[in-house]
């Protein structure tokens, strides 16, 4: 098993990646080993010589169609030999390819073409017919006849500032924005990757990422540049942990990337003691688990915004490093600087949370046709005059050893009753339970109850967890305000086409997926029954028993004030908040009410204790359930 190189916090050995740009390196490999297979796609394959000549022919056609330096060209093809040929041919023509996943809605694909003003779309006639009519010309990638194969690519001088590709990422306004990545950024990524992971011509690399995900860029160019073979995974296999594991083994893949949520499932899979796979790269989402002991390959966690050419930090994740913290995102890669800054863009102390800023060769040129947004997000580097930093909007902190911890998004911080909460802290506490494979925290806002935390759990199939038992477990690690109000059982987290967790697709809580407690003990007295009804109305739960605890059901001090007010109206008694803390169960509260009403009776006669519940304006659901999950 290889020993991957560890890098310091700031990469200390810069290089000039444009000594040989990606196009030049791929051409050199074709000349060195023309008959070696470059790309496998199921039963089809492509030699390096065929890849070179086929892409050369396309490049000449594109040049005839007006494509040159910095001209965007749409690339809408399924994962196939043609996809690789199309991307390479576009760059050989001097253009910037625009990856367009055919699975995206037609309106989104059309928006990309219109926003880039691409004069050409490289696609198939069938796919092109899905799009509205536009000013672009559709060009198919077809196998050329032997006498039309081109030995040479069009002459093109690639500069570091020229565009290699434009990739679209979701925007906060709902309109996707194009990120402009230069040849210098791409060459820097490839140069670091080949060196860091010792990629050689004997390696077999996988290609599984969603075609609109920038990781798909990373999966392609380092291996073609190093002379390794690229193996394209089919769409059915790449979304199943079991099928993907079997495919990786059967193909003899030696190094590959798998998006984080799917990697988490692969880590729970059974692996043979030895395998050709030596390095598994992951990224795109928060890695929550350490690898199990005995894993026959190295797991490497990676972090990087689309605006920084895929990867900004990278680091090995070892089993023995597991503890109270989530895996780090490693250290900056070569030719990259990462800073954690405060609101004034000053460095924070090690161990202190701040915003992550990224500088170096990988930083994008900006957003396509969005100068104001570019100026807002790409700022002057106060530490390297003449350079720029990308402000990621991500939170992080630097450990004493220089590794960086990812802390989530600034806009994903949760504020509950005045407390700022990092969801990952709750996730770590939940995942420490032996019956929980993975977890996710979202918030629910309710006008009556306020904000509350909802936990989605991937449980061991044999688990018999109850809501109260899980909250009791969490009390050993978390304060009361960080305890989720509800726990929703889910088989697997839904994923976006890019392999990230799709929060919008999380199932709504209902009686079938919400953890509850065992059948509650029924109230013994009319007072207990009335208190249970009040708690049901306040907490939006039903089947509350005499031994149920107000705080274990999701109550807190602010709701406690509402509970006290309702008890005052119902029983004409004054219960202090301290008494609620001392007797939080239905039976305990009823006993306290009985004591107080008995004292009232001795002074004023019988107290009025209404038996009928007040009319309810909202329906109740089963205990532990929630009324509504807001869009995320």
C-alpha positions as CSV (number, residue, x, y, z in Angstrom):
1,X,0.0,0.0,0.0
2,X,1.4,3.4,-0.9
3,X,2.3,6.1,1.5
4,X,0.7,9.3,0.3
5,X,2.6,12.5,0.8
6,X,1.5,14.7,3.6
7,X,1.6,18.5,2.8
8,X,2.1,21.4,5.2
9,X,-0.6,23.9,5.8
10,X,0.6,26.2,3.1
11,X,2.0,24.3,0.1
12,X,5.8,24.8,0.4
13,X,7.0,23.5,-3.0
14,X,5.3,25.5,-5.8
15,X,5.7,24.3,-9.3
16,X,5.0,25.6,-12.8
17,X,2.2,23.4,-14.0
18,X,2.2,25.0,-17.4
19,X,5.7,23.6,-18.2
20,X,3.5,21.1,-20.0
21,X,-0.3,21.9,-20.2
22,X,-2.8,19.1,-20.0
23,X,-3.3,19.0,-23.8
24,X,0.5,18.6,-24.3
25,X,0.7,15.8,-21.8
26,X,-2.1,13.9,-23.4
27,X,-0.5,14.3,-26.8
28,X,2.8,13.0,-25.4
29,X,1.0,9.9,-24.0
30,X,-0.6,9.2,-27.4
31,X,2.8,9.4,-29.1
32,X,4.5,7.1,-26.4
33,X,1.9,4.4,-26.3
34,X,-0.5,4.9,-29.3
35,X,-2.1,1.4,-29.1
36,X,-2.6,1.3,-25.4
37,X,-6.3,1.7,-24.3
38,X,-7.1,5.1,-23.0
39,X,-10.8,4.8,-22.2
40,X,-13.1,1.8,-21.4
41,X,-16.9,2.2,-21.5
42,X,-18.6,-1.2,-21.1
43,X,-17.8,-3.3,-24.1
44,X,-16.4,-0.4,-26.0
45,X,-12.9,1.0,-25.8
46,X,-10.6,3.6,-27.4
47,X,-6.9,3.6,-27.9
48,X,-4.8,6.7,-27.3
49,X,-4.1,7.0,-31.0
50,X,-7.9,6.8,-31.8
51,X,-8.7,9.3,-29.0
52,X,-6.1,11.7,-30.4
53,X,-7.3,11.4,-34.1
54,X,-11.0,11.4,-33.3
55,X,-10.7,14.5,-31.1
56,X,-8.4,16.2,-33.7
57,X,-11.1,15.8,-36.3
58,X,-13.7,17.3,-34.0
59,X,-11.4,20.2,-33.1
60,X,-11.0,21.1,-36.8
61,X,-14.7,21.0,-37.3
62,X,-15.2,23.3,-34.3
63,X,-12.6,25.7,-35.5
64,X,-14.5,25.8,-38.8
65,X,-17.6,26.6,-36.8
66,X,-16.0,29.7,-35.2
67,X,-14.7,28.1,-32.0
68,X,-11.4,29.6,-30.7
69,X,-9.8,30.9,-27.5
70,X,-12.3,31.4,-24.7
71,X,-15.3,30.5,-26.9
72,X,-17.8,28.4,-24.8
73,X,-19.0,25.1,-26.4
74,X,-21.9,23.1,-24.9
75,X,-21.1,19.4,-24.2
76,X,-24.3,17.4,-23.6
77,X,-23.5,13.7,-23.9
78,X,-24.0,10.7,-21.6
79,X,-21.0,9.1,-19.9
80,X,-19.4,7.5,-23.0
81,X,-16.4,7.5,-25.2
82,X,-17.9,10.4,-27.1
83,X,-18.0,12.5,-23.9
84,X,-14.3,12.2,-23.5
85,X,-13.6,12.8,-27.2
86,X,-16.0,15.8,-27.1
87,X,-14.3,17.5,-24.1
88,X,-10.8,16.9,-25.5
89,X,-11.8,18.1,-29.0
90,X,-13.3,21.3,-27.7
91,X,-10.1,22.2,-25.7
92,X,-7.9,21.3,-28.7
93,X,-10.0,23.8,-30.8
94,X,-9.1,26.4,-28.1
95,X,-12.7,26.5,-26.7
96,X,-14.0,26.1,-23.2
97,X,-16.3,23.1,-22.8
98,X,-19.5,23.5,-20.8
99,X,-20.5,20.2,-19.2
100,X,-24.2,19.6,-19.4
101,X,-25.7,16.5,-17.8
102,X,-28.3,15.1,-20.2
103,X,-30.4,14.2,-17.1
104,X,-31.0,17.9,-16.3
105,X,-34.3,19.5,-17.2
106,X,-34.3,20.9,-20.7
107,X,-34.9,24.5,-19.4
108,X,-31.8,24.3,-17.3
109,X,-29.7,23.1,-20.3
110,X,-31.1,25.8,-22.5
111,X,-30.3,28.4,-19.9
112,X,-26.7,27.3,-19.9
113,X,-26.5,27.6,-23.7
114,X,-28.2,31.0,-23.7
115,X,-26.1,32.3,-20.8
116,X,-22.8,31.3,-22.4
117,X,-23.9,32.3,-25.9
118,X,-22.3,29.0,-27.1
119,X,-22.2,28.9,-30.9
120,X,-22.0,25.1,-30.9
121,X,-23.5,22.3,-28.9
122,X,-21.7,19.0,-29.1
123,X,-24.4,16.4,-28.6
124,X,-26.5,13.8,-30.3
125,X,-29.5,14.7,-32.5
126,X,-31.9,12.9,-30.1
127,X,-30.6,14.9,-27.1
128,X,-30.6,18.1,-29.0
129,X,-34.3,17.7,-29.9
130,X,-35.1,17.9,-26.2
131,X,-33.9,21.5,-26.1
132,X,-35.7,24.6,-27.3
133,X,-34.5,26.0,-30.6
134,X,-31.6,28.4,-30.2
135,X,-28.8,30.2,-32.0
136,X,-26.4,27.3,-31.5
137,X,-25.4,24.7,-34.1
138,X,-25.6,21.0,-33.1
139,X,-22.4,19.0,-33.9
140,X,-22.3,15.2,-33.4
141,X,-19.3,13.2,-32.4
142,X,-19.2,10.5,-35.0
143,X,-16.4,8.0,-35.7
144,X,-14.5,9.4,-38.7
145,X,-13.7,7.3,-41.7
146,X,-10.1,6.2,-41.7
147,X,-9.2,8.5,-44.6
148,X,-10.6,11.5,-42.6
149,X,-8.6,10.9,-39.5
150,X,-6.4,13.9,-38.6
151,X,-2.9,13.3,-37.6
152,X,-2.4,16.8,-36.1
153,X,-4.6,19.0,-33.9
154,X,-5.3,22.6,-34.9
155,X,-2.4,24.9,-33.9
156,X,-3.4,26.6,-30.7
157,X,-1.2,28.4,-28.1
158,X,-2.6,27.8,-24.7
159,X,-2.1,30.5,-22.1
160,X,-2.6,30.0,-18.4
161,X,-5.4,32.6,-18.3
162,X,-7.4,31.0,-21.2
163,X,-10.5,29.1,-20.3
164,X,-10.5,25.3,-20.1
165,X,-14.1,24.9,-19.1
166,X,-17.2,26.7,-17.7
167,X,-19.2,24.7,-15.2
168,X,-22.5,25.7,-13.8
169,X,-23.3,25.6,-10.1
170,X,-26.5,26.4,-8.2
171,X,-27.0,30.1,-7.3
172,X,-28.7,31.5,-4.2
173,X,-31.3,33.2,-6.5
174,X,-32.3,29.9,-8.1
175,X,-30.5,30.7,-11.3
176,X,-27.3,28.7,-11.9
177,X,-24.1,30.6,-12.4
178,X,-21.2,29.6,-14.6
179,X,-17.7,29.3,-13.1
180,X,-14.8,30.0,-15.4
181,X,-11.9,27.7,-14.9
182,X,-8.6,28.4,-16.6
183,X,-6.0,26.2,-18.1
184,X,-3.6,27.2,-15.3
185,X,-6.1,26.0,-12.7
186,X,-6.7,22.7,-14.6
187,X,-2.9,22.1,-15.1
188,X,-2.2,22.8,-11.4
189,X,-4.9,20.3,-10.4
190,X,-3.5,17.6,-12.7
191,X,0.1,18.2,-11.8
192,X,-0.6,17.9,-8.0
193,X,-2.8,14.9,-8.5
194,X,-0.4,12.9,-10.6
195,X,2.4,13.6,-8.1
196,X,0.5,13.2,-4.8
197,X,-1.1,9.8,-5.8
198,X,1.9,8.5,-7.8
199,X,-0.3,8.0,-10.9
200,X,1.4,5.9,-13.6
201,X,0.4,4.3,-16.9
202,X,-0.4,1.1,-15.0
203,X,-3.2,2.7,-13.1
204,X,-6.9,2.1,-13.8
205,X,-9.1,5.0,-12.8
206,X,-12.9,5.1,-12.4
207,X,-15.3,7.8,-13.6
208,X,-18.5,7.8,-11.6
209,X,-19.3,11.4,-10.6
210,X,-22.4,13.2,-12.0
211,X,-21.6,14.8,-15.3
212,X,-22.6,18.2,-14.1
213,X,-20.4,17.9,-10.9
214,X,-16.9,19.3,-11.2
215,X,-15.5,16.1,-9.7
216,X,-16.2,14.5,-13.2
217,X,-13.5,16.9,-14.5
218,X,-11.0,15.7,-11.9
219,X,-11.7,12.1,-12.7
220,X,-10.8,12.5,-16.3
221,X,-7.7,14.7,-17.0
222,X,-5.1,13.5,-14.5
223,X,-5.3,9.9,-15.8
224,X,-5.3,10.8,-19.5
225,X,-2.3,13.1,-18.9
226,X,-0.4,10.4,-17.0
227,X,-1.1,7.6,-19.5
228,X,-3.5,5.6,-17.1
229,X,-6.7,4.0,-18.4
230,X,-10.0,5.6,-17.7
231,X,-13.0,3.3,-16.9
232,X,-16.5,4.8,-17.3
233,X,-19.1,3.4,-14.9
234,X,-22.8,3.0,-16.0
235,X,-25.5,5.0,-14.3
236,X,-27.2,2.1,-12.6
237,X,-24.0,0.8,-11.0
238,X,-22.6,4.2,-9.9
239,X,-25.6,4.9,-7.6
240,X,-25.5,1.6,-5.7
241,X,-22.8,1.0,-3.1
242,X,-23.0,-2.8,-3.5
243,X,-22.9,-2.7,-7.3
244,X,-20.2,-0.1,-7.4
245,X,-18.0,-2.1,-5.0
246,X,-18.3,-5.1,-7.2
247,X,-17.6,-3.1,-10.3
248,X,-14.5,-1.5,-8.8
249,X,-13.2,-5.0,-7.9
250,X,-14.1,-6.6,-11.2
251,X,-12.5,-3.7,-13.2
252,X,-9.3,-3.8,-11.2
253,X,-9.6,-0.1,-10.4
254,X,-6.5,1.1,-8.6
255,X,-7.6,4.7,-7.8
256,X,-11.0,6.3,-7.9
257,X,-13.3,9.0,-6.7
258,X,-16.7,8.3,-5.1
259,X,-19.0,11.2,-3.7
260,X,-19.1,11.3,0.1
261,X,-22.6,9.9,0.8
262,X,-21.9,6.9,-1.3
263,X,-18.4,6.5,0.2
264,X,-20.1,6.3,3.6
265,X,-22.0,3.3,2.4
266,X,-18.9,1.7,0.8
267,X,-17.1,2.0,4.1
268,X,-19.8,-0.3,5.6
269,X,-19.5,-2.8,2.8
270,X,-17.5,-6.0,3.0
271,X,-14.1,-5.9,1.2
272,X,-11.7,-8.6,0.4
273,X,-8.4,-8.6,2.4
274,X,-6.5,-7.5,-0.7
275,X,-7.7,-5.6,-3.8
276,X,-6.3,-3.7,-6.7
277,X,-7.9,-0.5,-5.3
278,X,-5.1,1.4,-3.5
279,X,-6.7,4.9,-3.1
280,X,-10.3,5.9,-2.7
281,X,-10.8,9.6,-3.1
282,X,-14.0,11.2,-1.7
283,X,-15.5,14.7,-1.4
284,X,-18.5,16.8,-2.3
285,X,-20.1,16.6,1.2
286,X,-19.2,16.3,4.8
287,X,-17.4,13.0,5.7
288,X,-18.8,11.9,9.0
289,X,-17.1,8.5,9.5
290,X,-13.6,7.2,9.8
291,X,-12.8,4.0,7.8
292,X,-13.1,0.7,9.7
293,X,-9.9,-1.2,10.6
294,X,-8.4,-3.4,8.0
295,X,-9.7,-1.5,4.9
296,X,-7.5,-2.7,2.0
297,X,-7.0,0.8,0.5
298,X,-6.3,4.4,1.6
299,X,-9.2,6.7,2.1
300,X,-8.5,10.4,1.2
301,X,-10.9,13.2,2.0
302,X,-10.9,16.2,-0.3
303,X,-12.5,19.6,-0.1
304,X,-12.8,22.3,-2.7
305,X,-15.5,24.7,-4.1
306,X,-16.3,24.6,-7.8
307,X,-14.7,28.1,-7.9
308,X,-11.3,26.6,-7.0
309,X,-10.8,23.9,-9.7
310,X,-12.3,21.0,-7.8
311,X,-9.8,20.5,-5.0
312,X,-8.3,22.9,-2.5
313,X,-7.4,20.6,0.4
314,X,-6.7,16.9,0.7
315,X,-5.8,14.5,3.5
316,X,-5.6,10.8,4.4
317,X,-8.3,9.6,6.8
318,X,-7.1,6.9,9.1
319,X,-9.0,4.5,11.3
320,X,-6.7,5.3,14.3
321,X,-7.5,9.0,14.0
322,X,-11.1,8.5,14.9
323,X,-12.2,10.2,18.1
324,X,-14.5,13.0,19.2
325,X,-14.0,15.0,16.0
326,X,-15.2,14.4,12.4
327,X,-12.5,13.6,9.8
328,X,-10.6,16.7,8.7
329,X,-10.4,18.0,5.1
330,X,-6.7,17.7,5.1
331,X,-4.2,20.4,4.1
332,X,-3.9,22.7,1.1
333,X,-2.7,21.0,-2.1
334,X,0.3,22.3,-4.1
335,X,0.1,25.9,-5.4
336,X,-2.9,26.6,-3.1
337,X,-3.2,28.7,0.0
338,X,-6.1,28.3,2.5
339,X,-6.8,30.9,5.2
340,X,-9.4,30.9,8.0
341,X,-10.4,34.5,8.5
342,X,-12.8,36.6,10.7
343,X,-15.3,39.2,9.6
344,X,-12.5,41.7,9.0
345,X,-10.5,39.2,6.9
346,X,-7.9,38.8,9.6
347,X,-6.5,35.3,10.5
348,X,-8.2,33.7,13.5
349,X,-6.3,31.8,16.1
350,X,-5.7,28.1,15.6
351,X,-8.8,26.2,16.9
352,X,-11.1,29.2,16.3
353,X,-13.9,29.0,13.7
354,X,-13.8,31.4,10.8
355,X,-14.6,31.6,7.1
356,X,-12.5,29.6,4.7
357,X,-10.7,31.6,1.9
358,X,-8.8,29.9,-0.9
359,X,-6.0,31.4,-3.0
360,X,-3.6,30.1,-5.6
361,X,-3.5,28.8,-9.1
362,X,-6.8,27.0,-8.8
363,X,-8.9,30.1,-8.2
364,X,-11.4,30.6,-11.0
365,X,-11.3,33.6,-13.3
366,X,-14.8,34.5,-12.0
367,X,-18.4,34.0,-12.8
368,X,-19.4,34.1,-16.4
369,X,-21.1,37.5,-17.2
370,X,-21.5,38.2,-13.5
371,X,-19.0,41.0,-12.8
372,X,-20.7,42.2,-9.6
373,X,-20.9,38.7,-8.1
374,X,-17.3,38.1,-9.2
375,X,-16.2,41.2,-7.4
376,X,-18.1,40.2,-4.3
377,X,-16.8,36.6,-4.0
378,X,-13.3,37.0,-5.5
379,X,-11.4,39.5,-3.4
380,X,-7.9,40.9,-3.2
381,X,-5.5,38.7,-1.3
382,X,-4.2,40.8,1.7
383,X,-1.3,38.4,2.2
384,X,0.0,38.0,-1.5
385,X,-0.1,41.3,-3.3
386,X,-1.6,41.1,-6.8
387,X,-3.4,37.8,-6.0
388,X,-7.0,37.0,-5.3
389,X,-8.8,34.9,-2.8
390,X,-12.2,33.2,-3.2
391,X,-14.4,33.6,-0.1
392,X,-16.1,30.2,0.2
393,X,-18.9,30.9,2.7
394,X,-17.7,27.8,4.5
395,X,-16.7,27.6,8.1
396,X,-13.5,26.0,9.2
397,X,-10.8,25.9,11.8
398,X,-7.2,25.1,11.7
399,X,-5.9,22.4,14.1
400,X,-2.6,22.6,15.9
401,X,-1.1,20.2,13.3
402,X,-2.2,22.3,10.4
403,X,-5.1,20.1,9.3
404,X,-8.4,21.9,8.6
405,X,-11.8,21.0,10.1
406,X,-14.8,21.8,8.0
407,X,-17.6,23.4,10.0
408,X,-20.5,23.6,7.5
409,X,-21.9,26.6,5.7
410,X,-22.2,30.0,7.3
411,X,-25.8,30.1,6.1
412,X,-26.5,26.6,7.6
413,X,-25.7,27.6,11.1
414,X,-28.8,27.0,13.3
415,X,-30.0,29.4,15.9
416,X,-32.3,27.8,18.5
417,X,-33.6,29.9,21.4
418,X,-30.6,32.3,21.1
419,X,-28.0,29.5,20.9
420,X,-25.9,29.1,17.8
421,X,-25.6,25.4,16.9
422,X,-23.3,23.6,14.5
423,X,-25.4,20.7,13.1
424,X,-22.2,18.6,12.7
425,X,-21.7,18.5,16.5
426,X,-25.1,16.9,16.9
427,X,-24.3,14.5,14.0
428,X,-21.1,13.4,15.7
429,X,-23.0,12.7,18.9
430,X,-25.7,10.7,17.1
431,X,-23.2,8.7,15.0
432,X,-21.5,7.6,18.2
433,X,-24.5,5.4,19.0
434,X,-23.8,1.8,17.9
435,X,-27.2,1.4,16.2
436,X,-26.9,4.6,14.0
437,X,-25.0,4.4,10.7
438,X,-25.5,8.0,9.7
439,X,-27.6,11.0,10.6
440,X,-28.6,14.5,9.3
441,X,-30.0,17.5,11.2
442,X,-32.6,19.9,9.8
443,X,-34.7,22.5,11.4
444,X,-38.5,23.0,11.6
445,X,-40.1,26.4,12.3
446,X,-43.5,26.5,13.9
447,X,-45.4,29.6,14.9
448,X,-46.5,28.1,18.2
449,X,-43.6,25.9,19.2
450,X,-40.8,27.9,17.6
451,X,-37.7,26.4,15.9
452,X,-36.8,22.8,16.7
453,X,-34.3,20.3,15.5
454,X,-35.2,17.2,13.5
455,X,-32.8,14.3,13.1
456,X,-32.9,11.9,10.1
457,X,-31.3,8.6,11.0
458,X,-30.0,5.7,9.0
459,X,-30.3,2.9,11.5
460,X,-29.1,-0.7,11.8
461,X,-32.0,-2.8,10.5
462,X,-32.3,-4.6,13.8
463,X,-32.3,-1.5,15.9
464,X,-35.2,-1.0,18.3
465,X,-34.4,2.5,19.4
466,X,-37.0,4.6,21.2
467,X,-37.2,8.4,21.2
468,X,-36.7,8.7,24.9
469,X,-33.8,6.3,25.0
470,X,-32.0,8.2,22.2
471,X,-32.5,11.6,23.9
472,X,-31.1,10.1,27.1
473,X,-28.1,8.8,25.2
474,X,-27.5,12.3,23.7
475,X,-27.7,13.9,27.1
476,X,-24.3,12.5,27.8
477,X,-22.7,14.6,25.1
478,X,-25.0,17.5,24.3
479,X,-26.8,20.3,26.3
480,X,-30.6,20.3,26.4
481,X,-31.0,22.9,23.7
482,X,-29.1,20.8,21.2
483,X,-31.3,17.7,21.6
484,X,-33.5,17.0,18.5
485,X,-37.2,17.1,19.1
486,X,-38.0,14.3,16.6
487,X,-36.1,11.4,15.1
488,X,-37.0,10.2,11.6
489,X,-35.9,6.8,10.5
490,X,-34.8,6.6,6.8
491,X,-33.3,3.8,4.8
492,X,-30.8,5.9,2.9
493,X,-30.4,9.6,2.3
494,X,-31.7,10.8,-1.1
495,X,-29.0,12.0,-3.4
496,X,-28.9,14.7,-6.1
497,X,-27.6,13.8,-9.6
498,X,-24.2,15.0,-8.3
499,X,-24.1,12.5,-5.5
500,X,-24.8,15.0,-2.7
501,X,-27.5,14.7,-0.1
502,X,-30.7,16.1,-1.4
503,X,-32.3,17.8,1.6
504,X,-35.4,18.8,-0.4
505,X,-36.2,15.2,-1.1
506,X,-36.1,14.0,2.5
507,X,-39.4,12.3,3.3
508,X,-42.0,14.1,5.4
509,X,-42.3,12.7,9.0
510,X,-45.3,10.5,9.6
511,X,-46.4,7.7,11.9
512,X,-44.4,5.1,9.9
513,X,-41.0,6.7,10.1
514,X,-40.9,8.6,13.4
515,X,-39.3,7.0,16.4
516,X,-41.7,6.8,19.3
517,X,-41.6,5.3,22.8
518,X,-43.2,2.2,24.1
519,X,-47.0,2.3,24.8
520,X,-47.4,4.9,27.5
521,X,-49.0,4.3,30.9
522,X,-52.5,5.7,30.9
523,X,-53.3,8.6,33.2
524,X,-54.7,7.4,36.6
525,X,-56.7,10.5,37.5
526,X,-58.7,13.3,35.9
527,X,-55.9,15.8,36.7
528,X,-53.3,13.6,35.0
529,X,-55.6,13.2,32.0
530,X,-56.1,17.0,31.7
531,X,-52.3,17.6,32.0
532,X,-51.7,15.0,29.3
533,X,-54.2,16.8,27.1
534,X,-52.5,20.1,27.6
535,X,-49.1,18.7,26.8
536,X,-50.6,17.0,23.7
537,X,-52.0,20.3,22.5
538,X,-48.8,22.3,23.2
539,X,-46.3,19.8,21.8
540,X,-48.5,18.7,18.9
541,X,-48.3,15.0,20.0
542,X,-50.7,12.4,21.1
543,X,-50.8,9.3,23.3
544,X,-48.9,11.1,26.1
545,X,-48.7,8.9,29.2
546,X,-48.5,9.6,32.9
547,X,-44.7,8.9,33.0
548,X,-43.8,11.0,30.0
549,X,-41.3,13.8,30.7
550,X,-42.1,17.3,29.3
551,X,-38.4,17.9,28.4
552,X,-37.9,14.4,26.9
553,X,-40.9,15.1,24.6
554,X,-39.1,18.1,23.2
555,X,-40.1,20.8,25.7
556,X,-37.8,23.6,26.7
557,X,-37.9,26.6,29.0
558,X,-39.7,28.8,26.5
559,X,-42.4,26.2,26.0
560,X,-42.3,25.7,29.7
561,X,-43.6,29.2,30.2
562,X,-46.5,28.5,27.8
563,X,-47.2,25.2,29.7
564,X,-47.3,27.1,33.0
565,X,-49.7,29.6,31.5
566,X,-52.1,26.9,30.3
567,X,-52.0,25.1,33.6
568,X,-52.8,28.4,35.4
569,X,-55.9,28.8,33.1
570,X,-57.0,25.2,33.5
571,X,-56.4,24.7,37.3
572,X,-56.2,28.2,38.7
573,X,-52.8,27.4,40.2
574,X,-49.4,29.1,39.9
575,X,-46.6,26.6,39.2
576,X,-43.1,28.0,39.2
577,X,-40.6,27.1,36.4
578,X,-38.4,25.5,39.0
579,X,-41.3,23.2,40.0
580,X,-41.6,22.2,36.3
581,X,-37.9,21.2,36.3
582,X,-38.3,19.2,39.5
583,X,-41.5,17.4,38.4
584,X,-41.5,17.3,34.6
585,X,-43.7,14.2,34.2
586,X,-47.4,14.2,33.8
587,X,-47.9,12.4,37.1
588,X,-45.4,14.7,38.8
589,X,-47.2,17.8,37.6
590,X,-50.6,16.4,38.5
591,X,-49.4,15.7,42.0
592,X,-48.1,19.3,42.3
593,X,-51.4,20.6,41.0
594,X,-53.3,18.3,43.4
595,X,-51.2,19.7,46.3
596,X,-51.8,23.3,45.2
597,X,-55.5,22.8,44.5
598,X,-55.9,21.1,47.9
599,X,-54.4,24.2,49.5
600,X,-56.8,26.3,47.6
601,X,-59.7,24.1,48.6
602,X,-58.9,24.6,52.3
603,X,-58.8,28.4,51.8
604,X,-61.5,29.0,49.2
605,X,-63.5,25.8,48.7
606,X,-63.3,23.4,45.9
607,X,-61.2,24.4,42.9
608,X,-62.7,24.3,39.5
609,X,-60.9,21.6,37.4
610,X,-62.4,21.4,33.9
611,X,-62.5,17.9,32.4
612,X,-63.2,18.7,28.8
613,X,-60.2,19.8,26.6
614,X,-60.4,23.1,24.9
615,X,-61.2,23.0,21.2
616,X,-58.1,22.2,19.1
617,X,-57.4,24.3,16.1
618,X,-54.8,21.9,14.7
619,X,-54.8,18.1,14.3
620,X,-52.5,16.0,16.5
621,X,-50.3,13.4,15.2
622,X,-48.6,10.4,16.9
623,X,-46.1,11.0,19.6
624,X,-42.7,12.1,18.4
625,X,-44.1,13.2,15.0
626,X,-44.0,16.7,13.6
627,X,-46.7,18.6,11.8
628,X,-44.6,20.0,8.9
629,X,-41.1,20.0,7.6
630,X,-40.3,23.3,5.9
631,X,-38.4,23.5,2.6
632,X,-34.7,23.4,3.1
